Amino acid sequence: MLEALPSGQPPTLVGPYRLLARLGAGGMGEVHLACRADTPTADPYRMVAVKTVRSDLEVDGDFRTRFRREIAAARTVDGPGVARLVDADADAPSPWLATEYVPGPSLAEAVVRAGALPVPAVRALGAALATALAGVHAVKVLHRDLKPANVLLGPAGPRLIDFGIAQAFEATALTSTGLVVGSPGFMSPEHLEGSRAVVPASDVFCLGAVLAFAASGRGPFHDDEMAAVVYRIIRAEADLDGVPEEIRPVVERCLRLDPAGRPTAAEVAALLGGGGAGPEVFPWPGGVLSLCASYGEAAREAGEAAASGAGVADLPTLGPVVPYSPTAMTDRPVVPAAPGERRRPWGAVVAGAVAVAVLAAAGVVLLNRTDGTGGASAGGTGGGAAGPSASGTGTPAPVALDRVVLPYGGPGHTGDFGGSATGRSSRPADWAPWTSEIEAGVGTCALSPKVLVCPGNGGAVTALGAADGRQLWKVPGRGEGQSSGPQYPAVVGDTAYVTGPDGVVAYGVADGRERGGIPGPGEEWAVKGTDLLDGVLYSTYVNMRDERTGLVTAVRLDRREELWRAPLDGLPEQPVAAGGRVLVTVGRVPLALDARTGRTSARGTEDCGGVTVHERSGSVLCSGRQDGTIGVLDAGTLRLRRTLGRAVTAGPAVNADGLVAVVDRNAQVVAYDLGSGRERWRRPTRATDRVYLVGDRVVTAGLETVESHPVSGSGATKDYRIEVPATAQAPGDALAAGGAVFLALPDGLVYSGYLP
């Protein structure tokens, strides 16, 4: 991926660019990741790939002529699907050129690490490359070296690179007599024979070989002997046994011996369904998207080190599985073995890689560039998050969470984690995607700066490293039955308070050492739910001896003091504390208690299974209603003002501006205006169990899929599929921080990955 520069040396400049890390080497020089020296950046989309001439090459007149040709070709083919030329200098003592950096693997590396691509991805890849070639051919330029290593896979789609041997249709060849320039295994017959009649159809032949490789993991002319490879290409004897039937006819047409019998690049694009603007969300499989996220993160780390004045050379070397631009790909890639039986594989999962494939359609992990400046879209995730480090100011944001992130979106259980949930400064230090397994029965977790605290049955609690998912400590449960369900983990500073059968027990977040406790109301009471606000833990209880009554208590945690308790005349649900009140449904009727005294301030009359409080307006959103709507209750009286939605199955989540997001029975995520009740937009979703708000995205989650949708309702849906236990039946609750999602399933799977 990235290779650190030699240590102990001052920063290396090439023209106006500072080299950050080595990407690889080609036939004529080296390629480095770089950024402008006058405006250091940690945004990969503002970085460049700088190609420099090897120091051992003699830079004579003919060489500079070829280099100028490469620059001219690169400038001519500036268009969709081609890595754009940013800057160049053919007359420098050591000539160089800089193209836009694509944060992703080459096709060669992607297939080696993640396996052959599925048919939809191959179709989209082929259509995009064919469209790019059609643009190249339209300006009278040939690529002449189209191979897997010269196709970079970015989150938004592929990009063609390296026009180092590109040649204008009418140009005179500068190669010596008998010298073939190209990559055996991915060259056309006429090219191998040394013919000067290399034509646009020659690039189409190479495209066919590239698509065969992408679809099968094997070049169509693969052989252990190079002479045999050349012989088979000259006779166009392609082995397409591993190419799926759906795309084999197109590949066969591209690989015809006679150039005149091959389709044009534009025809290939049409045959593969790429006649329009391309897919809104590029259908990369999970393994490719994970690699894209890794490339983006590695580039970001290099940029942050440079911008902060640290030595980029001190960064660890992240060696590539295959070279950045190998001369040829003649060995069959090693396809990872299938995952174990316990988990269902989704897409091509890289062995040993993160469990979440972020990254979603559209870059689960990274968002497409849509702001016109080369930066990530606002609210971007997957490492592409907006923040000071991505602003181009040269002052990187600290990558360290410094606060506690509570579940349910914090006060009011709004499901809104705010704009900070997408900024890297709100991410745990040294975080990378991870997955972990703990005992079944895990509940909703809370995130401290370094530790993820997850409650379990009977007062159990497990602490995982927020950065890597490693188990730090564990306390076993103390009971079973109704009184032992996992409760809201109240994390205050360096202490975690977990409610169980014996009351509230305090533990050190870092080491799990018990720090005392607060007795519960008695053995006849079973805790039903808890909520934390301003250092006070509010709890609801059910009387096990008289199941017609309940109780609410308020305990100030720092003083270990019970402030009040309020008896209830029915069975309560989980409390929600917000705006100076404690809201709780009792027998499906909403009740409001004064948070300071516990006195009843309002009692509603509407059917209500659970409540959400919008702090800005005080409105109470009533969910779980028997008619399938969301009731909007008056802040003071709890009387019904209006209803939202129909057949709602998940939500609501509501942000400060009054956007309410729900999921309905028709697998639609729908946004409403809280004030007027009007529908703003709707769009389909495959993740139908949970809904959250994260910055400028609406995130929906299911048992196997996480998706995000723009709050505005227009733009790309981004998603990724995850591995879940084969026995898993119920989804878990998620929380978001720093462009990452942390989710715990009741069966004990806990994972963290980039937000889509």
Disulfide bonds with the S-S distance in Angstrom:
Cys445-Cys454 2.14
Cys608-Cys622 2.06
